[in-house]
Amino acid sequence: MSAQVEPLDEKEIEERLAELPAWSAEGGMLRRTYAFHGHLPAAVMVVHIARIQEELNHHADLSLGYNRLGVAVNTHSIGGRITHLDFALARRIEEIAPAHGAR
């Protein structure tokens, strides 16, 4: 990560969350849980997210359940704070979610 990455303040986080209504900022992380009609679509979305994370060189914590996928992300390199990098990843995940039947 670049040394130029700065944490967002609460106002900036709230403004950016307005563009991602299903996401929240809790415990110093951006979070969202997706629901699926079964396990396979959830697992396939994990692989798709992994590809995006490698492309961005920014990684989230993913929690896969039977028909649920939890995503939690912050920027570890600046002490686990929320940055623009986290929102960029969240937006990319939102873009692919409909194709996986996520809701």
Secondary structure as UniProt FT lines:
FT   TURN            3..4
FT   HELIX           10..17
FT   TURN            18..19
FT   TURN            21..22
FT   STRAND          24..26
FT   TURN            27..28
FT   STRAND          29..35
FT   HELIX           39..56
FT   STRAND          61..64
FT   STRAND          68..73
FT   HELIX           76..78
FT   HELIX           84..96
FT   HELIX           97..100
//
